[in-house]
Amino acid sequence: MLRFTKTALLLLLSLPMMAWAETADQLSALLQSHARLSAAFQQYTLGDDNLKSENASGRLWIEGVDRFRWETESPFPQTIISDGQWLWVYDPDLEQATQRPLGEGEVMTPARVLGGDVEQLNRYFNVQQIEAGAGNSLFELTPKEEGSAEFQSLRLLFSGDLLAELLIQDGLGQRSLIMLSEQSFPAAFDQTMFRFVPPTSVDVILMDQNG
């Protein structure tokens, strides 16, 4: 009887881990269809009352876990590019660009999550599904270890099979809502869009991996 009780207890304790793994598989399957994603975005900061403020808009392109281009058009231009080896942040108005190396120890970012690697999802996050109404799927990711991700929590809302919203809570508790539209899934991208060559007039600041 005692052995049965211990076995039952171990099984009970393992159920949340099994559920998280199964949910991560479901999320990964949805994200796999977004392996190459092009979309327009609207980004807002949410206050405690959930009112939106500080609107920004632009376009994004994502390919796999380590290549993306994020172009903010309004209220001021900024381009963020990852080619898998380097992360560039370019501010045309400031005539300045920062360059930072990416490595295996790189903390998880929302863009890397969208790559849909189920092994990384299971390794870095607890993943749970939240009720979101008919036709919608809502997943919440929370880091298993402090410092392993650039956010405290990330929610991904799918309308049908289409990624529609991201809600990001950063380390300071600030929440950002990113709403996607005009989603498309090209068969291939021109790889030059994931490369950045700074104009000659631009100051380049080289940062280390922890910068």
N, C-alpha and C positions, 0 to 999 in steps of 0.2 A: 504494500500500500504506500509506504514511504517512497519507494522507487518510482511508483506511478506519479506521486505528487510532485516529485522533483522533475520528472520528465514533462509533466503537464505544465509546470511553472516555466521551464526552459522554453517550451513551445509557445507559451503565452507571451513571454518576453521577446521572442523572436518575431512575433506577428507584425509589430510595427516596422521592423527592418524589411520583412518580406513585402509588406504593403508599399513601403517607400520604393523598393526596387521595382515592383510591378508598375507603380505609377511613373517612375522614371522611364521605364520601357515605353509606356504609353506616350509620354511627352516626347521622348526621342523619336518615336515613329512619326509624330506630327511634325517635328522639326526637320526630319530627313527630307520632307517634301519642300522645305524651305532652304535646302542646301545652297542654292543660288537665289538670292532674293534682291529685288529692286523695289523700292517703295518711296512714296512721299511721306513726310512725318510732320506732325505738330507736337511740340513739346511744351509742357506746362509744369510750373511748380505748384504743389498743392499745400494749402495752409491747413491748420488744425480743423477748420470748418469745412475742409474739402473744396473750398473755392479755388478756381484756377487763376494763376497769375504768371507774369514773366513768360509770355508766349515766345517760342522760337519755332522756325519752320525751315524745311529743306528737303534733301533727298539722301537716301542711303543705298548702298550696295554691299551685300555680304556674300562671301563664298567660303564655305567650310568654317573651320574653327579659328583660322588665323589670318584671313584676308577680308578687309572691309574698307569702305570709303564712306565717310559721313560728312556731308556738305551742308552746313548751316548757311542759309541765304538771308534770313531776317531774324533778329533786328540788325545783326552785323555779320559779315561773311567770316567763316572759319571752316577749314578743311582738316579732317583727321583721317589718316591713312595708315593701314597696317599691311605690309607685304609678307608677313610671316616671320621676318627677321628684325624689322625696325618699325617703330611707331613714330609717325610724324604728326605734329600739330602745327598748322600753318595759319597765321593771322595776317591776311593781306594788309589790313589797315595799319597794323603795327610794323609791317615789313619785317616780320620775325617768324622763325620756325624753330621748333624744338625737335630733337631726334633722340630717341631712346631705344636701346636694344630690347628685344623680346627674348625670353629664354624658357627652358622647361619649367623653371620655378615661378614663372609669371603667375600672379594671382588671377583668379577668374573674373572676367568682366561680363556684362550682359551680352556683348557682341560674341564672345567666345561661347557663352551658353547657347546662343542661337545656332551654333554649329551642329548641335544635336548629338554630340558624342556621348552615348549612354554610359560608357566607362567613366568619363569625367563627371557626368551627372551623379552617378552612384558614389564616386570617390569623394567629391567635394560637398555634396548637398543632401539634405533631407528634402524630399519632394512629396508634396501632398496635393490632392485634388480637392477643390472647394466648389460647392454648389454654385452654379452661375446661371441657371435658367435654361429653358429649352433651346437646343441648338448651339449652346455655348459650352466651352470647356475652359476652366480656370485652374491654373497650377501655381503653387507657391513654392519657391525654393529658398531655403535658409542654409547658410554655411554650417558644415559640421564642426569646423575649427575656426576660431577667431583669426582674422588676418588672411584667410585663404581666398577671400573674394573681396571685391571693391564695394560690396553692399551688404546691408543687414538682411534684406529680403528682396526678392524679385518675384513679381506676379506676371504671368503670361496669360492673356485672354485670347482664346481662339473663337472665332465665329464660324461654326462648321469646322472645316479643316484649315481655315485661313487665320494667320496670326493678325490680330487687330489692335491689341494694346499691350504695353509693358508698363508696369508700375514698379518703380525702383525706390527703395528706401536706403539712403546712404548711411555711413558710419555716424553721422551727426544727427540722424533722425529726419533729415529733409527728404521729402518725397517728390519724385518727378514722374509725371505721366506722359508717355509717348504714345500717340495715336497714329496708326498707319493707314494709308490709303493708296490707291493705284498700285497695289501689289502685283508683281509679275515675276515669273520664274524662268529666266532665259536659259537656253541650252548651254550657253557659254558666255563668258565675259571677255572683253578685250583686256588682257592682263596689264596693259599700261595704266589702266585706271587705279591699280593698286600700287603704283610706283610714284614716287615724288622726287622731282628734280627742282631744287630751290632756285628761283630767279637770282641773277647775279647781285641784285640790289638788296637781297634779303639777308639779315643776320641769322646765322644758324647756331643754336645752343645745343651742345651735345651733353646729354644727361646719362647717368648710370642707370642700371636696371631698377634700382630702388628709388630713383628720382621721380 
